[in-house]
């Protein structure tokens, strides 16, 4: 009988012994592999440092590289250096605001649209445009989206009115548009993380068709920087 009574007491004592007042020292852990992950968590530090001396697990990709799976299975893209620039842009450009204009001009020369203007691409471009762009740029690309201009014609909560595509896209080419969509321009934020490279090109194809702009605009004033 005494032994039976001692069992609950021993269980309580064991539980109390496993606890502690210091939150950084949780006491006895019976399943450490479940409490502490053996894998590196995002933004956690590791024991391995890269050549630059950082040891955070989430590091930027090596400059000049292309993430696995980002290149479409198309020989016209995989064997054309200019087309590949669209897929390298995330790591090729620094997006340093002090170098914004320099990189913007560089994009005009080095980045080309690798997609054919097919109905499938245009249809997907329209879908993506209505999700990501329509709210500011408007249904027809006139810069009168619902947060810019209210239904009664008065100003909306957004103070900056985007330029009309039919006017602006005649002044720049595909590389400039891609750079702006990827990294942002003016008060527009970048969409490099919201849309893949392929999706950004599909949107660009759609807005050019919507604006009645075919091909790339001439950029004779842009010279490649050495």
Secondary structure, DSSP 8 states (H G I E B T S, - for coil): -HHHHHHHHHHHHHHHHT--S-TT-----S-HHHHS-SS--TT-B-S---TTS--BSS----TT---TT-S-S-HHHHT-HHHHHHHHHHHH----GGGHHHHHHHHHHH----S---HHHHHHHHHHHHHHTHHHH-TTSSS--TTTB-TTSSB-S-------HHHHTTTS-HHHHHHHHHHEETTEE--TTTS-HHHHHHHHHHHHHHHT--S----TT-----
